[in-house]
Amino acid sequence: MRLKMNKKERLFPKILAAILLVLFSSMHTKAQGEHSAWKFKINAGYNLGGTSPVFFPVEIRKIEKFSPSWIAPHFALEATRWLNEKWGIATQFALDHKGFTVRDQVKNLHTEIEMKDNTFSGNFTGKNTTEIRNVYLSLPVLLACRISAKWTAQSGIYIAYLYNPHFTGHVSDGYIRRGSPIGEKTLVDHASFDFSKEQNRFDYGILLAGERVLYSHFALRGQLSWGLNSLFPSDFTGVTFKMYNIYGSIGLSYRLGHY
C-alpha cells in the first residue's frame, strides 16, 4: 500500500490553507465597500453521484443496488472578481464528501482480496459490494456570467486533494482464480478488500454551475463536477479499469454583503 505521500502531496494542503488565508484577507480588505468589485458567498449543498467508469466493463454483469451516501455535504467559500456587469472570474475553497455504496454481480473481475489472513490476487466471480467515502479539498477556477438579474452561470476547472480516503468492500458467494481466468480456483464465502490508501491523492476535472436568486441574499445553486483523473494509478492491479468522480450537488448560496 502507498502509505507515504510524496513532497507534492504533503505540500498541497499547505497551499490550500494559504489560498484560504488570502481569500479571508481579501474579504477583509477588498469587500468593505458596498460596491467593491470583489464579491463573496458561502455555498452549501448535497453531493449526489458516483465514482465509476465512463463505460461499464464487461466484468460487471449486473448492478443489484446503488445507494448514495446519506452524509455527503458540499461546503465552499467563493470569491468572485467581476470584470464588468456581465463577466467575472470566481474561485473557491471547497470541501466535498463524495461517496456511495454499490452491490453488483461480477465475472472474471481482476482484484485483490483478503481471506482468512491470506491475500489472493486473481479473477473473481460472484457478488461484490463496494463502499466509497472520500473527502476532498478542492480549488475551482471559474468563468462567471450574469445571464440576467436572477440567473448566474459558471464554468471552469478544478483541482482537488484527497484529504480523507475511504474505499473498502467485500466479495462473497463465488470463487477466485489466481493469476488468470484459468488459474487455480479457490472458493470464496466471504472476503474483504481495502484500497483506501491506493487511491490517487489528486483529482482534477471540469465544473459547471448555475444559480438563481430566490430572495434577499439567498440563491438556489446546482453544480456538476466531472473528474478527468482516474481514481487509481495505472499500475494498481486491485482495480484494473479506470474510475472517475462524477458528482452533482444541489443546495443554497448565501451572498455576503452587497451583490
C-alpha positions in Angstrom: 0.0 0.0 0.0 1.1 3.6 -0.7 1.0 4.9 2.8 3.6 7.6 2.3 2.9 10.9 0.5 5.5 12.5 -1.8 6.6 16.1 -1.4 4.0 17.5 -3.7 1.2 15.7 -1.8 2.4 17.0 1.5 2.7 20.5 0.1 -0.8 20.7 -1.4 -2.8 21.1 1.9 -0.5 23.9 2.9 -1.1 25.6 -0.5 -4.8 25.3 0.0 -4.6 26.7 3.5 -2.6 29.7 2.2 -5.2 30.3 -0.5 -7.9 30.2 2.1 -6.0 32.8 4.1 -5.7 35.0 1.1 -9.4 34.8 0.5 -10.3 35.8 4.0 -7.7 38.6 3.8 -9.3 39.7 0.6 -12.7 39.6 2.2 -11.5 42.0 4.9 -9.6 44.4 2.7 -11.5 44.4 -0.6 -15.1 43.8 0.4 -15.5 46.7 2.8 -17.1 49.0 0.3 -20.7 48.4 -0.7 -19.8 48.4 -4.4 -16.5 46.5 -4.2 -15.6 44.5 -7.3 -14.8 41.5 -5.1 -17.9 39.6 -4.0 -18.1 36.7 -1.5 -20.5 34.0 -0.7 -20.9 30.7 1.1 -22.2 27.6 -0.7 -23.7 24.6 1.0 -25.2 21.6 -0.7 -25.6 17.8 -1.0 -23.4 15.7 -3.3 -25.1 13.0 -5.4 -23.4 10.9 -8.0 -20.8 8.2 -8.3 -17.2 7.2 -8.9 -17.4 4.9 -11.9 -16.0 4.0 -15.3 -17.4 6.1 -18.1 -18.4 2.9 -19.9 -19.1 -0.2 -17.7 -16.6 -3.0 -18.2 -17.9 -6.4 -19.3 -16.8 -7.9 -15.9 -19.7 -6.1 -14.2 -22.7 -8.2 -15.2 -25.5 -6.7 -13.0 -26.0 -3.8 -10.6 -28.2 -5.1 -7.8 -28.2 -2.0 -5.6 -26.9 1.6 -5.6 -27.3 3.9 -2.7 -25.7 7.4 -2.3 -24.2 8.4 1.0 -26.7 9.9 3.4 -24.0 12.3 4.6 -22.4 13.9 1.5 -22.0 17.6 2.1 -20.6 20.3 -0.1 -19.3 23.4 1.5 -17.4 26.3 -0.2 -16.2 29.8 0.4 -16.4 31.6 -3.0 -14.8 34.8 -4.2 -15.8 36.5 -7.4 -14.0 39.4 -9.1 -16.5 41.0 -11.5 -14.7 42.5 -14.5 -17.9 44.2 -15.8 -21.6 44.0 -15.4 -21.7 40.5 -17.1 -18.4 38.7 -16.8 -16.3 37.7 -13.9 -13.7 35.3 -12.5 -14.5 33.1 -9.5 -12.5 30.8 -7.2 -13.5 28.7 -4.3 -12.0 26.8 -1.4 -14.4 23.8 -1.1 -14.8 20.7 1.0 -16.6 17.7 -0.6 -17.7 14.4 0.7 -18.1 12.1 -2.3 -19.4 8.5 -1.9 -21.9 5.8 -2.3 -22.4 2.0 -1.8 -22.9 -0.4 -4.8 -23.6 -4.1 -4.9 -23.2 -6.0 -8.1 -22.6 -9.3 -9.8 -19.2 -9.7 -11.4 -17.5 -12.3 -13.6 -13.7 -12.6 -14.1 -13.1 -9.3 -12.3 -9.4 -8.9 -11.5 -8.9 -7.8 -8.0 -7.0 -8.4 -4.7 -8.8 -9.7 -1.6 -8.1 -10.7 2.0 -9.5 -14.0 3.2 -8.5 -15.9 6.4 -5.4 -13.8 6.8 -4.3 -14.6 3.3 -4.1 -12.3 0.2 -5.5 -13.6 -3.1 -4.8 -11.9 -6.4 -6.7 -13.0 -9.5 -10.0 -13.1 -11.3 -13.1 -13.1 -9.0 -16.6 -14.3 -10.0 -19.5 -13.7 -7.6 -21.0 -10.9 -5.6 -19.2 -7.7 -4.9 -20.0 -4.8 -2.6 -18.0 -1.5 -2.7 -18.2 1.4 -0.3 -16.6 4.8 -1.2 -16.5 7.6 1.3 -13.9 10.1 0.1 -13.4 13.7 1.4 -11.7 16.2 -0.9 -10.4 19.7 -0.5 -10.8 21.4 -3.9 -9.9 24.7 -5.6 -12.0 25.5 -8.7 -11.3 28.4 -11.0 -14.4 29.5 -12.9 -15.6 32.0 -15.5 -18.8 33.6 -14.2 -21.6 35.1 -16.4 -24.6 37.1 -15.3 -27.3 35.9 -17.6 -29.9 38.1 -16.0 -30.7 39.8 -12.7 -31.8 36.4 -11.3 -29.5 33.9 -13.1 -25.7 33.4 -13.0 -23.8 30.6 -14.7 -20.2 29.4 -14.1 -17.8 27.0 -15.9 -14.2 26.1 -15.5 -11.8 23.6 -14.0 -10.9 22.3 -10.5 -8.0 20.6 -8.8 -8.7 18.6 -5.6 -6.7 16.9 -2.9 -8.0 13.6 -1.3 -7.8 14.5 2.3 -9.6 11.5 3.8 -9.6 8.4 1.6 -12.1 5.5 2.1 -12.5 2.7 -0.5 -13.5 -0.6 1.1 -15.8 -3.6 0.5 -16.2 -7.3 0.4 -16.9 -10.2 -2.0 -18.9 -13.3 -1.4 -20.7 -16.3 -2.9 -18.2 -17.0 -5.6 -14.6 -18.0 -6.4 -11.3 -16.5 -7.4 -8.8 -17.9 -9.9 -5.3 -17.0 -9.1 -3.2 -15.2 -11.7 -5.6 -15.6 -14.7 -9.1 -16.7 -15.7 -7.9 -20.3 -15.9 -5.7 -20.2 -12.8 -6.2 -22.3 -9.6 -9.8 -22.0 -8.3 -10.4 -21.1 -4.7 -14.0 -20.9 -3.3 -14.9 -17.6 -1.6 -17.6 -17.5 1.0 -16.6 -14.0 2.2 -13.5 -11.9 1.8 -12.7 -8.2 2.1 -10.6 -5.5 0.5 -9.4 -2.1 1.4 -7.9 0.1 -1.3 -8.3 3.4 0.5 -4.6 4.3 0.5 -4.0 3.1 -3.1 -6.1 5.9 -4.5 -4.6 8.9 -6.3 -4.2 11.8 -3.9 -5.1 14.3 -6.6 -8.1 14.8 -8.8 -8.8 17.4 -11.5 -11.6 18.0 -13.9 -14.3 20.3 -15.2 -17.0 22.1 -13.2 -20.3 23.6 -14.4 -22.7 25.6 -12.1 -25.8 27.7 -12.1 -27.5 29.9 -9.6 -31.0 31.5 -9.3 -31.6 34.2 -6.8 -34.5 33.3 -4.5 -34.8 36.4 -2.3 -32.5 38.8 -0.5 -29.0 37.1 -0.1 -30.1 33.6 -0.9 -29.8 31.7 -4.2 -30.5 28.2 -5.3 -27.3 26.6 -6.6 -26.6 23.5 -8.6 -23.3 22.2 -10.0 -21.7 19.3 -11.8 -18.1 18.2 -11.4 -16.6 15.6 -13.8 -13.2 14.2 -12.8 -10.6 13.6 -15.5 -8.0 11.8 -13.4 -8.6 8.1 -12.7 -9.2 7.2 -9.1 -6.3 4.7 -9.1 -2.8 4.8 -10.6 -2.4 2.9 -13.8 -0.1 0.3 -12.2 -2.6 -0.7 -9.5 -3.9 -4.2 -10.1 -6.7 -4.3 -7.5 -8.9 -2.3 -9.8 -7.9 -2.6 -13.5 -10.4 -0.3 -15.1 -10.5 3.5 -14.8 -12.9 5.1 -12.5 -13.8 8.8 -12.3 -15.5 11.1 -9.9 -18.8 12.3 -11.5 -20.9 14.2 -9.0 -23.6 16.8 -8.9 -24.7 18.9 -6.0 -27.8 20.9 -5.2 -28.0 23.5 -2.4 -28.1 27.1 -1.4 -25.7 30.0 -1.7 -25.6 32.9 0.8 -24.2 36.1 -0.5 -22.1 38.2 1.9 -22.6 42.0 1.7 -23.9 43.8 -1.3 -24.0 41.8 -4.5 
